[in-house]
Structure formats: C-alpha cells, structure tokens
Amino acid sequence: MDRTNGGFSEAGLRTMRDVLTRHVDSGKIPGVVALVSRGEETHVEAIGTMRHDGGAPMSRDTIFRMASTSKPVTMAASMALLDDCRLRLDDPVDQWLPELAGRQVLKRIDGPLDDTEPARRPITVRDLMTSTFGLGIDLTAVGSPIFNAIFESGVFSQGAVPLPEQDEWMRRLGTLPLMRQPGEHWQYHLSHDVLGVLVSRVTGRPFETFLRERVLDPLGMEDTAFHVPADKIDRLPPSYAPDPQTGEFTVWDEAKTGQYSAPPAFQAGGGGLVSTVDDYHAYFRMLLDHGMHGSRRILSRPAVELMTTNRLTPEQEAARSALARSAVHVSFGQGQQGGWGFGMAVRTYRGDYAPPGQFGWDGGTGTSAYADPENGITGILLTQVGLTTAAPAQLIHDFWTTVYQAVDA
C-alpha cells in the first residue's frame, strides 16, 4: 500500500508531476507552479522556465498575474465591511455610487442603446456581490450594441489598455444602460470592479489599502498586490497570449515595462492582483477554516459561508450553466460548476472529479485556485499562458484530475 502525504498517495503525486511535466514538455506551456494541500501536508511543484525561450526556472515564489482568480480574494474586503456593519446586503448603493442611481435598462439585450425602460428598483450591495447588478461580460450578447459599448467605453479591466482612475471609470460605467434588471440575471466580471470602488468610497481609502489591512497582511500575503515593486520584478514572468490560430507565443504583458510594473490608476477587483501559490494557499485555507488563520479571525464564519455556498436562484443557475456549456468552444470547458457564491464559483453538481461544494475560480492568464471542504483540499495552479488557446485550460483540467486521483482516503 502507498504511504500517504497527509491524504495524498505518493503514486498520485508522482502522476501529478508527470502530467504537469508533460504539459511543459509539449512546448505549449513554458512553466508552471502548482500547490496542493490536505490536512497538514503541502506539496509544491515548480516546473519549466519563466520565458518560452528558456531563461530562469520557475520557482515556488514566482509571482503571477492572477486575472479573474483575483475575484475570490478581493471579495473579502466587501465581506469585512459586512462584518463591520458598514454595509448591508440590501442597502441600495446610490449613496456611495451615485453613477449607478436611476438606471435605464435595455428592453432587449440585443437592442439599440436608447431603447430602454427605467430600472424597477435600485441596485443593491447584494446585486454587486452576486454579479447580478445588470451589467457584465455576457457571451450571449456578443456583437450586440451594449457588448460593443462596454469594450469601447474602456471599462473592461482585462484589456490591453490600462483603466482610468476610479471616478472616471465610474463615470464611464454610468453612461451605459443596464443589460438586465437589477437582481435578475448573473453576468460576469464588472460587478467585482465596482465593488472595489464601493469599498474605497465607504472606507474613504484606496481599495488596496483596506484589503491589505484586513486580509492580505493578517494572512501574511506579502506578494499579493495590484503591482509588482521593482525589487520583486525579476520574479514576474512575461504573460503570453498565444496566437489562437498558430499557437505562436505572443507577449501580452512584459514584466519590467508592463502594466504590472507600476501602481495602476485603477485597482481592479475583477482581475488586477498578482500573487504566489503560497499566498493563495493561505487565503483558501482561511476559507476552509471558516474564516480563521491560526488563532486570528479574518472573516466571520457566516461571511465565509455566504461567499462559498451557492447564492443563485434555480433560474439564474440554469442560465449560468447553459451559458458555460454553450460556450465550451470559447471557455475550453471552464466555468461549468453550476453555482456562484460571492466572488467565486461553487460546484452544485458532480460534473467531473470534484465533488459538490468545491469553491474557487480560474483566470484568463492561466491561473486556477479552488478549495474543497468535503476532502479538505486546497489546490492552486499558476502559469504565464493566457487562455487564448486550449493548452492552459487543458493543463488546469488535468491538474485537477491528478489532484483528485491522488486523494488517498
């Protein structure tokens, strides 16, 4: 019988390393850093190099652009304000975000931008936390006037052009009609950027300052931030967005001259963090431990339960699942968990090796972080290859398959 590493079989961990190495050896993934933990045991693999043409090896402390894997972490700032009673879930946001007051809503999601009706009610804190405030990246609306307007207005935080500072960003967002009535429909991404502005305005401080004080510093997440300082920049690889047709490596963001090399004008909660496997391990272990980090409480137990259990109605969940399955050719199979909590996906059915209750999220720069309460597992996989081709998504899927095949009772 195999000896175990805190509930992972040694044969299973060897398989994990072999599968990760195979992806690097394919030439499609220059390097990867992966961490899995269960109980008191933590296992890390750092394979390959920082650049596609060689260079420094990947290491445990390599810093990665987290993209949408930022969402579960940045959500904690909003939860801290709920714990403090400085926000309530059903408070209208008008007093802090007047740009979102008195909204007009498209009569048809594919209709002209001026064919609108008044919103039936104000946008609430809950709407922002559940990604149902009425605006988002909705793949059912690709090519529509509103979808085009979102990108033309410059409010999408994963574009190649840096965002303006938060007041100008909110002004631009406020020029757009809502796609859906508040609270009606789950839509991706934009709500998390709005929440960063909300936290900043409620606290009267920069979003990152409050996030650092309440979450990052208490957890010892020293390498998690909205940019990489000069004394750490050598730990940041370039970010690649391979050509979708040829797979040729194209640099999306360079390290020393790129958009993460200096503090951004806008601290984007939807996708702006950089981090490491150990920092993310600390955060997801805190969630598994119901808000505790050692003897210190970071978030209340009910706050963590709200974040990590499904918050969608059956109708919203059905629409989200249908979107993920119909967009499988675009998402390469990501996003098929069913449910959504606050800031992360929550698996509501068994569709692959992971059980219901697993929570976390993936990022378009080739990142993945989830925790599984049933098995006590945390897993983080970080690479520098964006999801413009299937290769990084296939790596993420294979990583999670090997995590679960390595579980030993």
C-alpha positions as CSV (number, residue, x, y, z in Angstrom):
1,M,0.0,0.0,0.0
2,D,1.2,3.5,-0.8
3,R,2.5,5.7,2.0
4,T,0.5,8.9,2.1
5,N,1.3,12.6,2.3
6,G,-1.5,13.9,4.5
7,G,-4.0,12.1,2.4
8,F,-2.3,12.2,-1.0
9,S,-0.7,9.0,-2.2
10,E,2.9,9.1,-3.3
11,A,2.0,7.4,-6.6
12,G,-0.7,10.0,-7.1
13,L,1.7,12.9,-6.5
14,R,4.2,11.3,-8.9
15,T,1.4,11.1,-11.5
16,M,0.6,14.8,-10.9
17,R,4.3,15.8,-11.5
18,D,4.4,13.6,-14.6
19,V,1.3,15.2,-16.1
20,L,2.4,18.7,-15.3
21,T,5.8,17.9,-16.9
22,R,4.2,16.5,-20.0
23,H,2.4,19.8,-20.5
24,V,5.6,21.8,-20.1
25,D,7.4,19.3,-22.4
26,S,4.7,19.9,-25.1
27,G,6.2,23.3,-25.8
28,K,2.8,25.0,-25.2
29,I,3.4,25.8,-21.5
30,P,6.8,27.3,-20.6
31,G,6.4,26.8,-16.9
32,V,4.0,26.1,-14.1
33,V,3.9,26.3,-10.3
34,A,1.3,24.1,-8.5
35,L,0.4,23.6,-4.9
36,V,-1.8,21.1,-3.3
37,S,-2.5,20.7,0.4
38,R,-4.6,18.4,2.6
39,G,-4.5,18.4,6.3
40,E,-1.1,19.4,7.5
41,E,0.7,18.4,4.3
42,T,1.5,20.8,1.4
43,H,3.1,19.7,-1.8
44,V,4.6,22.1,-4.4
45,E,5.8,21.6,-7.9
46,A,7.7,24.2,-9.9
47,I,8.4,23.0,-13.5
48,G,9.8,24.7,-16.6
49,T,11.0,28.3,-17.2
50,M,9.8,31.8,-16.8
51,R,10.1,32.5,-20.6
52,H,9.0,30.4,-23.5
53,D,12.6,30.5,-24.9
54,G,14.2,29.4,-21.6
55,G,15.7,31.7,-19.0
56,A,15.3,31.5,-15.2
57,P,13.5,28.4,-13.9
58,M,10.0,28.6,-12.3
59,S,10.2,28.7,-8.5
60,R,7.9,28.4,-5.6
61,D,8.0,32.2,-5.1
62,T,7.4,33.1,-8.8
63,I,4.8,35.9,-9.0
64,F,1.8,35.6,-11.4
65,R,-0.9,37.8,-12.8
66,M,-4.0,36.3,-11.2
67,A,-6.6,37.8,-13.6
68,S,-10.0,36.6,-12.6
69,T,-8.6,34.4,-9.9
70,S,-8.4,37.8,-8.1
71,K,-12.1,37.8,-7.6
72,P,-12.3,35.4,-4.6
73,V,-9.6,37.4,-2.7
74,T,-10.8,40.9,-3.5
75,M,-14.3,40.0,-2.4
76,A,-13.0,39.6,1.2
77,A,-12.8,43.4,1.6
78,S,-16.5,43.7,1.0
79,M,-17.2,40.9,3.4
80,A,-15.2,42.6,6.1
81,L,-17.4,45.7,5.6
82,L,-20.5,43.5,6.1
83,D,-18.9,42.0,9.3
84,D,-18.4,45.6,10.5
85,C,-22.0,46.6,9.7
86,R,-20.6,49.4,7.4
87,L,-22.5,47.7,4.5
88,R,-25.8,45.7,4.5
89,L,-26.6,43.3,1.7
90,D,-29.9,45.0,0.7
91,D,-28.7,48.6,1.0
92,P,-29.1,50.5,-2.3
93,V,-25.7,51.6,-3.4
94,D,-26.8,55.0,-4.6
95,Q,-25.3,57.0,-1.7
96,W,-21.8,55.7,-2.5
97,L,-22.1,55.1,-6.2
98,P,-24.4,57.9,-7.5
99,E,-23.3,57.0,-11.0
100,L,-25.4,53.8,-10.7
101,A,-28.5,55.6,-9.4
102,G,-31.7,56.0,-11.6
103,R,-30.6,53.4,-14.1
104,Q,-32.2,52.8,-17.5
105,V,-32.4,49.1,-18.7
106,L,-32.4,47.8,-22.2
107,K,-35.7,46.5,-23.3
108,R,-33.9,43.8,-25.3
109,I,-30.3,42.8,-24.6
110,D,-29.5,43.0,-28.3
111,G,-31.4,46.2,-28.9
112,P,-30.2,49.8,-29.5
113,L,-28.7,51.6,-26.5
114,D,-31.5,54.1,-26.4
115,D,-34.4,51.6,-26.4
116,T,-34.7,51.4,-22.6
117,E,-37.1,51.4,-19.7
118,P,-36.5,52.5,-16.1
119,A,-34.9,50.1,-13.6
120,R,-37.6,48.5,-11.4
121,R,-35.6,49.2,-8.3
122,P,-32.2,50.5,-7.2
123,I,-29.0,48.4,-7.4
124,T,-28.1,46.9,-4.0
125,V,-24.9,45.6,-2.4
126,R,-26.3,42.1,-2.8
127,D,-26.6,42.6,-6.6
128,L,-23.0,43.6,-6.8
129,M,-21.8,40.7,-4.6
130,T,-23.7,38.1,-6.6
131,S,-22.8,39.6,-10.0
132,T,-26.5,40.3,-10.8
133,F,-26.5,44.2,-10.8
134,G,-27.4,44.3,-14.5
135,L,-24.1,44.7,-16.4
136,G,-21.4,42.2,-17.2
137,I,-19.5,40.3,-19.8
138,D,-22.3,38.2,-21.2
139,L,-21.4,35.8,-24.0
140,T,-25.0,35.6,-25.1
141,A,-24.7,39.3,-26.1
142,V,-21.5,39.1,-28.2
143,G,-21.8,41.5,-31.2
144,S,-24.7,43.5,-29.7
145,P,-24.6,47.3,-29.3
146,I,-24.2,47.0,-25.5
147,F,-21.5,44.4,-25.6
148,N,-19.6,46.6,-28.1
149,A,-20.2,49.7,-25.9
150,I,-18.7,48.0,-22.8
151,F,-15.4,47.5,-24.7
152,E,-15.5,50.9,-26.5
153,S,-16.0,52.7,-23.2
154,G,-12.8,51.2,-21.8
155,V,-14.4,49.8,-18.6
156,F,-13.3,46.2,-19.1
157,S,-10.3,45.6,-16.8
158,Q,-8.7,42.8,-18.7
159,G,-8.0,44.7,-21.8
160,A,-4.6,45.8,-23.2
161,V,-5.2,49.5,-22.3
162,P,-4.9,50.5,-18.6
163,L,-8.1,51.7,-16.9
164,P,-8.6,55.4,-15.8
165,E,-8.7,56.3,-12.1
166,Q,-11.9,55.1,-10.3
167,D,-14.1,58.2,-10.5
168,E,-13.6,58.5,-14.3
169,W,-14.1,54.7,-14.6
170,M,-17.4,55.0,-12.7
171,R,-18.4,58.0,-14.9
172,R,-17.9,55.9,-18.0
173,L,-19.8,52.9,-16.5
174,G,-22.6,55.3,-15.7
175,T,-23.0,56.2,-19.4
176,L,-24.1,52.6,-20.2
177,P,-27.6,51.3,-19.8
178,L,-28.1,48.1,-17.8
179,M,-28.4,44.9,-19.8
180,R,-30.8,43.4,-17.3
181,Q,-32.9,44.5,-14.4
182,P,-31.1,44.6,-11.1
183,G,-31.0,41.2,-9.4
184,E,-32.4,39.4,-12.4
185,H,-29.5,37.7,-14.2
186,W,-26.0,36.5,-13.4
187,Q,-23.4,38.4,-15.5
188,Y,-19.7,38.1,-15.3
189,H,-16.9,40.4,-14.1
190,L,-17.8,44.1,-14.0
191,S,-19.5,43.8,-10.6
192,H,-16.1,43.0,-9.0
193,D,-14.5,46.1,-10.3
194,V,-17.5,48.1,-9.0
195,L,-17.1,46.5,-5.5
196,G,-13.5,47.8,-5.3
197,V,-14.8,51.3,-5.9
198,L,-17.6,50.8,-3.3
199,V,-15.0,49.6,-0.7
200,S,-12.9,52.6,-1.4
201,R,-15.7,55.1,-1.1
202,V,-17.2,53.5,2.0
203,T,-13.8,53.5,3.8
204,G,-12.5,56.7,2.3
205,R,-9.3,54.9,1.4
206,P,-7.7,53.2,-1.6
207,F,-9.2,49.8,-2.1
208,E,-5.8,48.1,-1.8
209,T,-5.1,49.8,1.5
210,F,-8.2,48.4,3.1
211,L,-7.8,45.0,1.5
212,R,-4.2,44.8,2.8
213,E,-5.1,45.9,6.3
214,R,-8.0,43.5,6.8
215,V,-7.0,40.5,4.7
216,L,-3.6,40.4,3.0
217,D,-1.3,41.5,5.9
218,P,-3.1,39.4,8.6
219,L,-2.7,36.3,6.3
220,G,1.0,37.1,5.5
221,M,0.2,37.5,1.8
222,E,3.3,39.7,1.2
223,D,3.5,39.1,-2.5
224,T,-0.2,39.8,-3.3
225,A,-0.8,43.3,-4.6
226,F,-2.0,45.3,-7.7
227,H,1.5,45.7,-9.0
228,V,5.0,44.2,-8.6
229,P,7.6,46.5,-7.0
230,A,11.0,46.9,-8.6
231,D,12.8,44.7,-6.0
232,K,10.5,41.8,-6.9
233,I,10.0,42.3,-10.7
234,D,12.6,39.6,-11.5
235,R,10.1,37.1,-10.0
236,L,7.4,38.0,-12.5
237,P,7.5,36.2,-15.9
238,P,6.1,37.7,-19.1
239,S,2.5,37.0,-19.7
240,Y,1.8,35.3,-23.1
241,A,-1.4,35.3,-25.2
242,P,-0.6,32.6,-27.8
243,D,-2.0,33.2,-31.3
244,P,-5.3,31.3,-31.4
245,Q,-4.6,30.0,-34.9
246,T,-0.9,29.1,-34.8
247,G,-0.2,28.8,-31.1
248,E,2.8,31.1,-31.5
249,F,3.8,32.8,-28.3
250,T,2.9,36.5,-28.2
251,V,3.7,38.6,-25.2
252,W,0.6,40.1,-23.7
253,D,2.4,41.9,-20.9
254,E,6.1,42.2,-20.3
255,A,7.5,42.2,-16.8
256,K,9.8,45.2,-16.3
257,T,8.0,47.5,-18.7
258,G,4.5,46.1,-18.4
259,Q,1.2,47.2,-16.8
260,Y,2.0,45.4,-13.5
261,S,5.4,47.1,-13.1
262,A,3.9,50.3,-11.5
263,P,0.9,51.1,-9.3
264,P,-2.2,51.2,-11.6
265,A,-4.6,54.2,-11.7
266,F,-7.4,51.8,-11.0
267,Q,-7.2,48.9,-8.5
268,A,-9.4,46.4,-10.4
269,G,-11.1,43.9,-8.0
270,G,-12.2,41.9,-11.0
271,G,-8.7,40.9,-12.2
272,G,-5.9,43.1,-11.0
273,L,-4.0,41.1,-8.4
274,V,-0.6,39.5,-8.7
275,S,0.3,36.7,-6.3
276,T,2.1,33.4,-5.5
277,V,0.9,29.9,-4.7
278,D,1.8,30.2,-1.0
279,D,-0.2,33.5,-0.6
280,Y,-3.2,32.0,-2.3
281,H,-2.9,28.8,-0.2
282,A,-3.0,31.0,3.0
283,Y,-6.2,32.6,1.7
284,F,-8.1,29.5,0.7
285,R,-7.0,27.6,3.8
286,M,-8.6,30.5,5.8
287,L,-11.8,29.9,3.9
288,L,-11.6,26.2,4.6
289,D,-11.0,27.0,8.3
290,H,-14.3,29.1,8.4
291,G,-12.5,32.5,8.5
292,M,-9.7,31.6,10.9
293,H,-6.0,31.9,10.3
294,G,-4.3,30.2,13.2
295,S,-5.8,31.8,16.3
296,R,-6.8,35.0,14.4
297,R,-10.2,35.6,12.8
298,I,-10.1,37.2,9.4
299,L,-13.7,36.9,8.4
300,S,-16.7,35.8,10.4
301,R,-17.9,32.2,9.9
302,P,-21.3,33.3,8.3
303,A,-19.4,35.7,5.9
304,V,-17.3,32.7,4.6
305,E,-20.5,30.6,4.3
306,L,-22.1,33.3,2.2
307,M,-19.1,33.5,0.0
308,T,-18.6,29.8,-0.5
309,T,-22.1,28.5,-1.0
310,N,-24.4,29.0,-4.0
311,R,-26.3,32.3,-4.0
312,L,-28.1,31.9,-7.3
313,T,-31.7,31.1,-7.8
314,P,-32.5,28.0,-9.7
315,E,-33.3,30.1,-12.8
316,Q,-30.1,32.1,-12.5
317,E,-28.1,28.9,-12.0
318,A,-29.7,27.3,-15.1
319,A,-28.9,30.3,-17.2
320,R,-25.3,30.3,-15.9
321,S,-24.9,26.5,-16.6
322,A,-26.4,26.9,-20.1
323,L,-24.0,29.7,-20.9
324,A,-21.0,27.7,-19.8
325,R,-22.0,24.6,-21.8
326,S,-22.9,26.5,-24.9
327,A,-19.6,28.5,-24.8
328,V,-17.4,25.4,-24.2
329,H,-15.6,26.1,-27.5
330,V,-14.7,29.6,-26.2
331,S,-14.1,28.7,-22.5
332,F,-12.4,25.3,-23.2
333,G,-14.7,23.7,-20.6
334,Q,-14.1,26.2,-17.8
335,G,-16.9,27.6,-15.7
336,Q,-19.2,24.6,-15.6
337,Q,-19.6,24.4,-11.8
338,G,-23.2,25.4,-11.8
339,G,-23.4,27.8,-8.9
340,W,-21.9,31.1,-7.8
341,G,-21.3,32.4,-4.3
342,F,-19.8,35.8,-3.6
343,G,-16.7,36.2,-5.8
344,M,-16.3,32.6,-6.8
345,A,-17.9,29.6,-8.4
346,V,-19.5,26.9,-6.2
347,R,-19.9,23.4,-7.6
348,T,-23.5,22.3,-7.3
349,Y,-23.4,19.0,-9.2
350,R,-20.8,16.4,-9.9
351,G,-19.6,17.0,-13.5
352,D,-16.1,15.8,-13.2
353,Y,-13.7,14.6,-10.4
354,A,-14.5,17.4,-8.0
355,P,-17.5,17.0,-5.6
356,P,-20.3,19.5,-5.0
357,G,-19.2,22.2,-2.5
358,Q,-15.8,22.8,-4.1
359,F,-15.3,26.6,-4.5
360,G,-12.9,28.9,-6.3
361,W,-12.2,30.3,-9.7
362,D,-9.9,30.4,-12.7
363,G,-8.2,33.3,-14.5
364,G,-7.7,34.1,-18.2
365,T,-4.0,34.4,-17.7
366,G,-3.8,30.7,-16.9
367,T,-4.5,30.5,-13.2
368,S,-6.7,28.3,-11.0
369,A,-7.4,28.2,-7.3
370,Y,-10.1,26.1,-5.5
371,A,-10.8,24.6,-2.1
372,D,-12.9,21.5,-1.3
373,P,-14.5,21.3,2.1
374,E,-15.5,17.6,1.7
375,N,-11.9,16.4,1.2
376,G,-10.1,19.3,3.0
377,I,-8.2,20.1,-0.2
378,T,-6.7,23.3,-1.4
379,G,-5.2,23.5,-4.9
380,I,-3.5,26.3,-6.8
381,L,-2.1,26.1,-10.3
382,L,-0.3,29.1,-11.8
383,T,1.2,29.6,-15.3
384,Q,2.0,32.5,-17.6
385,V,0.0,31.4,-20.6
386,G,-3.4,33.1,-21.3
387,L,-6.5,31.2,-22.4
388,T,-6.3,32.3,-26.0
389,T,-5.7,28.7,-26.9
390,A,-6.9,25.5,-25.2
391,A,-3.5,24.5,-23.8
392,P,-3.6,26.3,-20.4
393,A,-7.2,25.2,-19.9
394,Q,-6.3,21.6,-20.6
395,L,-3.5,21.9,-18.1
396,I,-5.9,23.2,-15.5
397,H,-8.3,20.4,-16.1
398,D,-5.5,17.8,-15.9
399,F,-4.1,19.3,-12.8
400,W,-7.5,18.9,-11.0
401,T,-7.9,15.4,-12.3
402,T,-4.5,14.5,-10.9
403,V,-5.3,16.3,-7.6
404,Y,-8.3,14.0,-7.1
405,Q,-6.8,10.8,-8.3
406,A,-4.1,11.4,-5.7
407,V,-6.5,11.6,-2.8
408,D,-6.0,8.6,-0.6
409,A,-8.9,8.1,1.7
